[in-house]
């Protein structure tokens, strides 16, 4: 017996949002519909119900073969020469600066809109 014949009166629920989109790229605020098969943490099966979702290396697609590529300690000495180290330092600095700017903008918006 199929699921549709067991519950003939049920119809699938579809999310809809009445709020206008912020921009064409962002879409409406606070509206994130699930993409089927997009995220393993959104899939409910027996093991997820029993133990909850756990971050494991397999879910991050980190295998033993590509783990050295993602590690900073497994590179040869040329990776850590002065030019590369300066470039890495600059990259980290710019990322942290961006995070700091976002936090300041959020704090400013909270003060402005009393949120």
C-alpha positions in Angstrom: 0.0 0.0 0.0 1.5 3.3 -1.0 1.7 6.4 1.2 -0.7 8.3 -1.0 -3.4 5.7 -0.7 -3.0 5.6 3.1 -3.6 9.3 3.5 -5.6 10.6 0.5 -6.5 13.9 2.2 -3.0 15.1 2.9 -1.3 17.5 0.5 2.4 18.5 0.6 3.2 21.7 2.5 5.0 24.3 0.4 6.8 27.3 2.0 5.9 30.7 0.8 7.0 34.2 1.8 4.8 37.3 1.8 7.8 39.6 2.4 9.4 41.4 -0.5 13.0 40.4 -1.4 15.8 42.5 -0.1 17.7 42.3 -3.4 17.6 39.9 -6.4 20.6 38.0 -5.0 19.5 37.8 -1.3 15.8 37.1 -1.7 13.3 37.7 1.1 14.6 38.1 4.6 14.4 35.1 7.0 13.3 32.7 4.3 15.5 29.7 3.6 13.7 26.8 2.0 15.4 23.5 2.3 17.0 22.1 -0.8 16.4 18.3 -1.1 19.6 16.5 -0.6 21.5 19.7 -0.1 22.5 19.3 3.5 22.9 16.1 5.4 21.9 17.8 8.7 18.4 18.6 7.2 17.8 14.9 6.4 15.8 13.1 9.1 16.4 9.3 9.3 16.4 6.8 12.0 20.1 7.4 13.0 19.6 11.2 13.1 16.5 10.8 15.3 18.3 8.4 17.6 21.6 10.1 18.0 21.2 13.6 16.5 23.4 15.1 13.7 27.1 14.8 14.3 29.8 16.6 12.3 32.2 13.9 11.0 35.1 14.2 8.6 33.0 12.3 6.0 30.4 15.0 6.0 33.1 17.6 5.4 34.5 15.5 2.6 37.9 15.3 4.3 39.6 12.1 3.4 43.1 10.8 4.4 44.2 11.5 0.8 43.4 15.2 0.9 44.0 15.9 4.6 47.6 16.9 4.1 46.5 19.5 1.5 44.3 21.1 4.1 46.9 21.1 6.8 49.3 23.9 7.4 51.9 21.7 9.1 52.3 19.2 6.2 53.7 21.7 3.7 57.4 21.9 2.8 59.7 24.7 3.9 59.2 26.7 0.7 55.5 27.2 1.7 56.6 29.1 4.8 59.1 31.4 3.1 58.9 35.1 3.8 56.8 36.1 0.8 54.2 33.3 1.3 54.0 34.0 5.1 53.4 37.7 4.4 50.6 36.8 1.9 49.0 34.5 4.4 49.2 37.1 7.2 47.6 39.7 4.9 44.8 37.3 4.0 44.0 36.5 7.6 44.2 40.3 8.5 41.8 41.2 5.7 39.3 38.5 6.7 39.4 39.6 10.3 39.0 43.2 9.3 35.9 42.2 7.2 34.4 40.4 10.2 35.1 43.4 12.4 33.4 45.8 9.9 30.3 43.5 9.8 30.1 43.4 13.6 30.3 47.2 13.7 27.6 47.6 11.1 25.4 45.2 13.0 26.0 47.1 16.3 25.2 50.4 14.5 22.0 48.9 13.0 20.9 47.6 16.4 21.4 51.0 18.0 19.7 52.8 15.1 16.6 50.6 15.0 16.5 49.7 18.8 16.7 46.0 18.1 
